[in-house]
């Protein structure tokens, strides 16, 4: 072979080698990247070519799939009572991806998870149509319905937990939305989502997990726990060193109580019963900011919580003396999600043990074989069993003969704490109504609840935790107890 031909042959060989390298690079090295590319429509078509698995509550699906006729995406998601379940499931949309459980558990629900590799391989040989797996939740349908119905047209949220396991029993947020209205990829779906995003009432905001509020007087149970844990007081019926009036440290301002209530040197039990700001503000000041932060942290403050859906971090801040005193009564820069305050009530009800909140009990393969079962996990121990039982006695007095009587349930021991949190600059806006509680049976507490209500239509003087939030908590607790 002459020299020019050898050069041409060598050049052609290099071209062929480059083509092989490029082809293998695209097919193997960049395969995952290209499959995940948002512009790869074939991947999206395959994703919606089969029915999505379901999210299960009480053994029944609260989701489903329907065939479409106006798109090359064959199936789209639908919900049963979407507004009630949206705070739990999130949404799954052909055009706008997914959120919350629909997003976190997408691999199982689409059938593409590595945990379902055997099922996918088997279906190739059996010829069975591909379907997704199921997510079995911990939610209690009756409790969720009670929470959603109780909130009604008001803005607010409810979080309910099983104190002994950490299982989420209810997670409601209002106003809500129906994820079905933008589950497709048409202009109508786009317009529906845009309308929701522009709504001033923020129906797509999950207030139970993603909104933090000043917890108001419900936080006084944390301050009481800090006082007991640090030995500031040991007997809940002994007098405290709490003068009336009490002046905020480094200030000329006097901390005020609501109404004519017996707060001077009141015991812990009486101070919680009547919600004495002066007692708990001074208590927080006596303990100091560092010890208050330490106690709040043990209850879960100052870090995000994953259920597995992420909940925003509640905050007990580093602050100066007067602000720390106000934070000790749930004001100033103190902020909490409803889930966080349900965790506080849950730990107290569970004799001081705080369990990790969770919503996914099991993952199922398409043939309903269980491929994952959650095991309960202790998150922390905010207070000793002895001190937890002392706080229980205090909270039970609140419901039996204090500000929380609207949460009483015949034949059941209920502990609770009301709260009315200031809102706006110089308390210029209508306050938030709070209530945290638990119900107790012979075998322990099966449910702890936190409720917050933003009722813009109520008269300011009618807004109270005992009046607005306690009846909702009662209905949720009763729904759980009735199912036991």
C-alpha positions in Angstrom: 0.0 0.0 0.0 1.4 3.4 -1.0 2.0 6.2 1.4 -1.1 8.3 0.5 -3.5 5.3 0.9 -1.9 4.5 4.3 -2.6 8.0 5.4 -6.2 7.9 4.2 -6.7 4.5 5.9 -5.2 5.8 9.1 -7.4 8.9 9.0 -10.5 6.8 8.4 -9.6 4.5 11.2 -9.2 7.5 13.6 -12.7 8.7 12.5 -14.2 5.3 13.2 -12.5 5.1 16.6 -13.7 8.6 17.4 -17.3 7.6 16.4 -17.1 4.5 18.6 -15.8 6.5 21.6 -18.4 9.2 21.1 -21.2 6.6 20.8 -20.1 4.7 24.0 -19.6 8.0 25.9 -23.2 9.1 25.1 -24.8 5.7 25.7 -23.0 4.9 28.9 -21.3 7.8 30.5 -24.0 10.4 29.8 -27.0 8.0 29.8 -28.3 9.1 33.2 -27.8 12.8 32.4 -29.6 12.5 29.1 -32.4 10.4 30.6 -33.0 13.1 33.2 -32.8 16.0 30.8 -36.0 18.0 30.9 -36.0 18.3 27.1 -35.9 14.5 26.5 -39.6 14.1 25.8 -39.3 10.3 25.3 -38.4 9.9 29.0 -41.5 11.9 30.0 -43.7 10.0 27.6 -42.5 6.7 29.2 -43.0 8.1 32.6 -46.7 8.7 32.0 -47.3 5.6 29.8 -48.5 3.6 32.8 -50.5 4.1 35.9 -48.8 5.7 38.9 -48.9 3.8 42.2 -51.1 5.1 45.0 -50.8 6.8 48.3 -52.7 4.8 50.8 -54.7 5.9 53.9 -56.5 3.4 56.1 -56.0 0.7 53.5 -57.6 2.8 50.7 -56.0 4.9 48.0 -56.5 8.7 48.2 -55.0 9.0 44.7 -55.5 7.4 41.3 -54.7 7.7 37.6 -56.9 8.4 34.6 -56.3 8.1 30.9 -56.0 11.3 28.9 -57.2 11.8 25.4 -55.6 15.1 24.5 -51.9 14.3 25.1 -49.2 11.8 24.2 -48.9 11.4 28.0 -51.3 8.5 28.5 -52.1 8.8 32.3 -52.4 11.7 34.7 -52.8 11.9 38.5 -56.2 12.4 40.3 -57.1 12.7 44.0 -60.0 11.8 46.1 -60.9 14.9 48.1 -57.7 16.6 46.8 -58.0 19.8 49.1 -58.1 17.6 52.2 -55.1 15.5 51.3 -52.9 17.9 49.4 -51.0 18.9 52.6 -50.0 15.3 52.9 -49.5 14.1 49.3 -48.4 17.2 47.6 -49.0 17.3 43.8 -47.9 15.4 40.7 -48.2 17.2 37.4 -47.2 16.3 33.9 -46.2 19.9 33.4 -45.0 21.0 36.8 -43.3 17.9 38.3 -44.2 17.0 41.8 -43.9 17.9 45.5 -43.9 16.4 49.0 -44.7 12.6 49.2 -45.5 12.6 45.4 -41.9 13.8 44.8 -40.0 12.1 47.6 -41.5 8.7 46.8 -41.6 9.2 43.1 -39.3 6.2 42.4 -41.7 3.8 44.1 -44.9 5.5 42.7 -43.5 5.4 39.1 -42.0 1.9 39.5 -38.6 3.2 38.6 -36.9 2.7 42.0 -34.0 0.4 42.3 -36.0 -1.3 45.1 -38.4 -2.5 42.3 -35.7 -3.8 39.9 -36.8 -7.4 40.4 -40.4 -6.6 39.7 -39.5 -4.7 36.5 -37.3 -7.5 35.3 -40.0 -10.1 36.1 -42.6 -8.1 34.2 -40.4 -8.2 31.1 -40.7 -12.0 31.0 -44.4 -12.2 32.1 -45.6 -9.5 29.8 -47.4 -7.8 32.7 -48.1 -4.1 32.2 -45.8 -1.9 34.2 -47.4 -0.1 37.2 -46.0 1.8 40.1 -45.8 0.7 43.7 -47.8 2.1 46.7 -46.9 4.3 49.6 -48.8 3.3 52.8 -49.1 6.3 55.1 -49.6 6.6 58.9 -52.5 9.0 58.4 -55.8 8.5 60.2 -58.6 9.3 57.7 -61.1 10.3 60.4 -58.6 12.5 62.2 -57.6 14.2 58.9 -61.3 14.8 58.1 -61.9 16.2 61.6 -59.0 18.6 61.2 -59.9 19.8 57.7 -63.6 20.2 58.6 -62.7 22.0 61.9 -60.6 24.5 60.2 -63.3 25.1 57.5 -63.0 28.5 55.8 -60.5 29.8 58.3 -56.7 30.0 57.6 -54.8 27.7 59.8 -53.2 24.3 60.3 -53.4 21.1 62.4 -50.7 18.6 63.1 -51.4 15.4 65.1 -49.0 12.7 66.1 -48.9 9.4 67.9 -46.6 10.2 70.8 -45.6 6.6 71.3 -44.4 6.0 67.8 -44.0 9.4 66.1 -46.6 8.5 63.4 -48.2 11.5 61.8 -52.0 11.0 62.2 -53.3 14.3 60.6 -51.7 17.1 58.7 -54.2 19.7 57.5 -53.8 23.2 56.1 -56.4 25.7 55.0 -57.1 27.2 52.6 -56.1 24.3 50.4 -56.2 23.4 46.8 -57.0 20.4 44.5 -53.8 19.1 42.9 -56.0 17.5 40.1 -56.7 20.9 38.5 -53.1 21.2 37.2 -52.1 17.5 37.0 -52.1 17.6 33.1 -50.1 19.7 30.7 -52.7 21.8 28.9 -53.1 25.5 29.0 -56.1 25.0 31.4 -53.7 23.3 33.8 -51.2 26.1 33.5 -53.8 28.7 34.1 -55.2 26.9 37.1 -51.8 26.7 38.7 -51.0 30.3 38.0 -54.3 31.3 39.6 -53.4 29.3 42.7 -49.9 30.9 42.9 -51.4 34.4 42.6 -54.0 33.8 45.3 -53.3 36.2 48.2 -54.4 33.5 50.7 -51.6 31.2 49.5 -53.6 27.9 49.2 -50.5 26.0 48.1 -48.6 26.9 51.3 -48.5 24.0 53.7 -49.0 25.9 56.9 -48.6 22.8 59.0 -45.0 22.3 57.9 -43.8 25.4 56.1 -45.2 28.3 58.1 -43.8 29.5 61.4 -45.8 31.4 63.8 -45.2 33.0 67.2 -46.4 30.1 69.4 -47.7 32.4 72.1 -48.6 30.9 75.5 -48.4 27.3 74.2 -44.6 27.7 74.5 -45.0 28.2 78.3 -45.0 24.4 78.6 -41.4 24.4 77.2 -40.4 27.2 79.7 -42.0 25.1 82.5 -40.0 22.1 81.3 -36.8 24.1 81.4 -37.5 25.3 84.9 -38.0 21.8 86.1 -35.1 20.3 84.2 -32.7 23.0 85.5 -33.9 22.8 89.1 -35.2 26.3 89.2 -38.4 24.8 90.6 -39.1 21.2 91.7 -42.7 21.3 93.1 -45.4 22.5 90.7 -47.5 23.6 93.6 -45.0 25.7 95.4 -45.1 29.5 95.1 -42.7 31.0 92.5 -40.7 34.1 93.0 -42.9 36.2 90.6 -43.8 39.7 91.7 -46.7 41.6 90.2 -46.1 43.8 88.3 -42.9 42.5 86.8 -40.7 44.8 84.9 -38.8 43.5 81.9 -35.0 43.5 82.5 -33.0 46.5 81.2 -36.4 48.2 80.5 -39.0 50.4 82.0 -41.8 48.3 80.5 -44.0 46.2 82.6 -45.0 42.7 81.3 -48.8 42.5 81.3 -51.2 39.6 82.0 -54.5 39.1 80.2 -57.3 40.1 82.5 -57.6 40.0 86.3 -55.9 36.7 87.1 -54.1 35.5 90.2 -50.5 35.6 89.0 -48.5 37.1 91.8 -46.1 34.4 93.0 -48.4 31.8 91.4 -47.2 28.2 91.4 -46.3 26.5 88.1 -49.6 24.7 88.0 -51.7 27.9 88.6 -49.5 30.0 86.3 -50.1 27.5 83.4 -53.7 27.2 84.3 -54.3 30.9 84.0 -51.4 31.5 81.5 -49.5 34.1 83.6 -47.1 36.1 81.4 -45.3 37.6 84.4 -44.5 34.2 85.9 -43.2 32.6 82.7 -41.4 35.8 81.5 -39.5 36.1 84.7 -38.8 32.3 84.7 -37.3 32.5 81.2 -35.2 35.5 82.4 -34.0 33.6 85.5 -33.0 30.6 83.4 -31.2 32.7 80.8 -31.1 32.6 77.1 -28.5 29.7 76.8 -30.6 27.3 79.0 -33.8 28.3 77.2 -32.2 27.6 73.8 -30.9 24.2 75.1 -34.3 23.2 76.2 -36.0 24.3 73.0 -33.4 22.4 71.0 -34.2 19.2 72.8 -37.8 19.6 71.7 -36.7 20.0 68.0 -36.3 23.8 67.6 -33.6 25.3 65.5 -33.4 22.5 63.0 -35.4 21.2 60.1 -37.6 18.2 60.6 -38.1 15.5 58.0 -41.3 13.4 58.0 -39.9 12.6 55.2 -41.4 15.8 53.8 -39.3 18.7 55.1 -40.7 21.0 57.8 -39.1 24.4 58.2 -37.0 24.9 61.3 -38.7 26.4 64.3 -36.6 29.1 66.0 -35.8 29.9 69.6 -33.4 32.7 69.1 -30.2 33.9 70.7 -31.3 37.2 72.1 -30.9 39.8 74.8 -32.5 39.7 78.3 -35.8 41.5 77.5 -36.3 39.6 74.3 -35.5 36.3 75.9 -38.1 37.0 78.5 -40.7 37.6 75.8 -39.5 34.6 73.8 -40.2 32.5 77.0 -43.9 33.3 76.7 -43.9 32.5 73.0 -43.5 36.1 71.6 -40.6 38.2 70.3 -38.6 36.2 67.7 -39.8 32.9 68.9 -41.3 31.0 65.9 -42.8 27.5 65.5 -44.5 25.4 63.0 -47.7 23.5 64.0 -45.7 20.3 63.6 -43.1 21.5 66.1 -45.7 22.3 68.7 -47.3 18.9 68.2 -43.9 17.5 68.9 -43.7 19.4 72.1 -47.1 18.1 73.3 -46.1 14.6 72.1 -42.9 14.5 74.1 -44.6 15.6 77.3 -47.4 13.0 76.7 -44.9 10.3 76.1 -43.2 10.8 79.5 -40.4 12.9 78.1 -39.4 10.9 75.0 -39.7 12.6 71.7 -40.1 10.2 68.7 -39.1 11.0 65.2 -42.2 12.1 63.2 -42.9 10.0 60.1 -45.6 9.7 57.5 -44.6 6.6 55.5 -45.4 3.3 57.3 -44.6 1.0 54.3 -43.6 0.9 50.7 -45.3 -1.7 48.6 -44.3 -3.3 45.3 -46.9 -3.3 42.5 -47.9 -6.8 43.6 -48.4 -5.4 47.1 -45.4 -7.2 48.6 -43.9 -5.0 51.4 -40.4 -3.8 50.5 -40.0 -1.4 53.4 -41.5 -1.0 56.9 -40.7 2.0 59.1 -39.2 1.3 62.5 -39.9 3.9 65.2 -37.0 6.0 66.3 -36.4 8.2 69.4 -35.3 11.6 68.4 -34.4 13.0 71.8 -35.4 13.1 75.5 -36.3 16.7 76.2 -37.2 16.0 79.9 -37.2 13.2 82.4 -40.2 11.0 83.0 -40.7 12.5 86.4 -40.7 16.1 85.1 -42.8 15.2 82.1 -45.4 13.8 84.4 -45.4 17.0 86.4 -46.0 19.0 83.2 -48.8 16.6 82.3 -50.4 17.4 85.7 -50.2 21.1 84.9 -51.6 20.7 81.4 -54.4 18.5 82.6 -55.4 21.2 85.1 -55.6 23.7 82.2 -58.3 21.5 80.5 -60.1 20.3 83.7 -60.4 23.8 85.3 -58.6 26.5 83.3 -58.4 28.1 79.9 -58.7 24.9 78.0 -62.1 23.5 79.1 -63.4 23.4 75.5 -61.1 20.4 74.9 -62.6 18.2 77.5 -63.7 14.7 76.3 -66.1 12.7 78.5 -64.3 9.8 80.2 -60.9 10.7 78.9 -57.9 12.5 80.5 -56.9 15.5 78.3 -54.0 17.8 78.8 -53.6 21.1 76.9 -52.4 24.6 76.7 -54.1 27.6 75.0 -52.2 30.4 73.3 -53.1 33.7 71.7 -50.1 35.0 69.9 -49.6 38.6 69.0 -49.4 39.4 65.3 -48.1 42.4 63.5 -46.1 45.4 64.5 -47.1 46.4 68.1 -49.8 43.7 67.9 -51.6 45.7 65.1 -53.0 42.6 63.4 -55.5 40.1 64.6 -53.7 37.5 66.9 -53.2 33.8 66.2 -55.2 31.3 68.2 -53.2 28.2 69.3 -54.0 25.1 71.2 -51.7 22.1 71.9 -53.0 19.0 73.6 -52.9 15.2 74.1 -55.4 12.6 75.2 -54.4 9.8 77.6 -55.7 6.3 78.0 -54.7 3.4 80.3 -52.0 2.4 77.8 -50.5 5.8 77.3 -51.3 8.6 74.9 -52.4 7.7 71.4 -52.6 11.3 70.1 -51.1 14.7 70.5 -52.4 17.7 68.5 -51.3 21.2 67.7 -53.8 23.7 66.1 -53.2 27.2 64.9 -56.0 29.4 63.5 -55.7 32.7 61.7 -59.3 33.9 61.7 -59.4 37.2 59.9 -63.2 37.3 60.1 -63.5 36.9 63.8 -63.9 39.9 66.2 -60.5 40.6 67.8 -61.9 40.1 71.4 -63.3 36.7 70.3 -59.9 35.3 69.2 -58.5 32.9 71.8 -56.9 29.5 71.7 -59.5 28.1 74.0 -62.4 29.4 71.9 -61.2 28.8 68.3 -58.5 26.2 68.4 -59.4 23.9 71.3 -62.6 22.6 69.8 -60.7 21.6 66.6 -58.1 19.7 68.7 -60.9 18.0 70.6 -62.5 16.7 67.4 -59.2 15.4 66.1 -58.4 13.6 69.4 -61.9 12.2 69.6 -61.6 10.8 66.0 -58.4 9.0 66.9 -59.8 7.7 70.2 -63.1 6.5 68.6 -61.0 4.4 66.2 -59.1 2.6 68.9 
